């Protein structure tokens, strides 16, 4: 146990609430208060028997230095100062106490060995990536989620039905934020820190939430439900209002122009997308529209790398590129931001225009004493990173902000700043904001109450302004993957889930897809994970496009004007500018959870999702093109482990890879599925538990629509596939029902979008109609594929198939 800095002050837990009546069988029984904690080390476990139907009935037991769930040893050699507080069902808080008080404490929890594990950790201040391993030494500093696999009877070849899981979630305990890490002795440790030397404690008894279950995604969901209910500081994705822009295709200006964005360039990009048949319906005007000054990069002088992060905001209004001054008439320039926004909405049919800003206004915050910002009392603060961040990967933006300083808004003026900025944007007909650089708060929290308190204050002010000023919960959060921010997200419904998309870096394309899918296991319970923009005209364009088709996320590109691949875009975007968004955050299949899809040279990545009537699986070869950061070289690795973009791999895909398939298979299901391969156009009938082989080259992928074959009438077996010209074909199908009598059977499919509708049918229909007009159809006898062309003028339709 390591303790650092200053004097004693014990904080109450963020998760402490008054004790209510205990009800057996309740999924959300009231938790123990701090005065009713039970010390389990060497003693008897709590006698109350709470049940949660989603979990195995397995209270944690800490005895003789071993923490066990249901007979599985999770931690051994547990120190005497560790405390376990049982909660609902199989869940508990784990914490520890120290003899010293400090603003940063590191405690040992016990040894982890010989178990498959998955970590999500912050490799940079702003971003998370996954790491898999087998022991405590594989757990990186700044781990924010740890999932362990427990095979019944220690059988590593056991089926998924015989597998259970243990999850560790470091949380916020009072004014302290916790994280996990391992050491060279395979010990799991947790670190608690306030970010302010004057905010100290001698213990953190509710630092880590632990739970146990036999279904990894249920375990994650129910664990976050418990935490949300008990803390009251964040809300689950499923309870939040989702912004309307999620269901429409968008364009972001960042990689198209970077900070040189300008009105004419935006018009050109919107025009070329519209002329190509995939009109953008939402726009993000990224960095470059604001009124800023940069004393570190003088005009006309050679560019200094990173100097842009020293820029500061001088007013909440737009810069001179987006307005014409009285004494300067510019050709093609709008009179002001409102004039420009109204112009592009009118000419290009935009539904939503968002603009970018940093949490503190700009990268370098606000310029002190500027006429337009001095009312917010900004002071220059120089960020200080925690030892955990410094132990991982350095970041150019952070390095520069440490050097140049950040003009930090007086916390007492945060609400006023956001309300002034957002009400001004609303007056300019702007619909929402992308708010970046959110994790900066943890680095400037000294003398401001600490990182947890400061984040809570700014998050509440920001979300209050969003709700007050915008109509649609219109915010995309970015650079905010610390649990300080995640566990304070009550309203925000979209968060960027990965480091940036880097179009010029071929080594990061596979990492991007893998990182978002794994991060979504955790983030997807709180927000809709945002997969970031991408180029449609790029070597990895289809790789990114398919990932977003199965990701359940917003879909937007950052193409330069006129540089588009419409062959790819038209598989994502309908002619009316809408997209076929899947229902849930796309996550790795269960058999991928403890494999490394980027560097183990054998594993493909499968990402599953559901639509209203079908399932979908994307499969990707992410091997051989890049390597995870923060991995120490293994001396046993040889030349065969180096990057190899020619690496071809095979794997198996099964309908059973899709979780919660019962949501779409309810009714007279035959227990078989129709599986449509997008890349080959083939249709196959297999049982839910059968599998098939897929072989892919590096940076290649395929997507499969999986539809339950159901019985209609007496003997018609049918399964909708959807628009087979779209990556997520099943996203087009809204509902299926039928009518039958002695004369025959009719199946009615409602959906949207133009293209070719496909379905599995065990027999050739008599006729097909679209919106009551009879249409020609094709029936492919060799694989039972029924197809009908839906006219381009159709945005919504009802197909009637008569037998």
Secondary structure, DSSP 8 states (H G I E B T S, - for coil): -EEESS-------TT--------TT-TT-----GGG----TTS---------TTS-S--EEEETTEEEETTEEEEBS--TTEEEEE-STT-EEEEEEEEEEESEEEEEEEE--S--EEEEEESSSS-EEEEEESSGGG--TTEEEEEEEEEGGG-TT--GGGEEEEEEEE-EETTEEEEEEE-TTSEEEEEEE-SSTTS-EEEEEEEEEEEEES-HHHHHHHHHHHHHHHH-S---GGGS---GGGGBEEEESHHHHGGG--HHHHHHHHHHHHHTT---SEEEE-TTSEEEE-TTS-TTS---TTGGGG-EEEEEEE-GGGS--TT---TT--SSHHHHHHHHHHHH--SEEEEEEETTBSTTBB-TT-TTTGGG--EEE-----HHHHTS---HHHHHHHHH-EEE--GGGHHHHHHHHHHHHHHTT--EEEEE-GGGGGGS-TTTT-HHHHHHHHHHHHHHHHHHH-SS--EEE-S--SHHHHTT-SS--EEE-SS---TT-GGGHHHHHHHHHHHHHHHTTTSEEE-----SSSTTHHHHHHHHHHTTS-EEE---TT---HHHHTTTB-TTSBB---SS--EE-GGGTTS-TTTSSS--EEEEEE-SS-EEEEEE---SS---TT----TT--GGGS--TT-EEEEEEEGGGSTTTHHHH-SSEEEEEEEEETTT--EEEEETT-EEEEEEETT-EEEEEEEEEEEETTTEEEEEEEETTSTTGGGGEEEEEEEEETTEEEEEEEEE-SEEEEEEESS--SEEEETTEEE--EEETTTTEEEEEE-TT-SEEEEEEE-
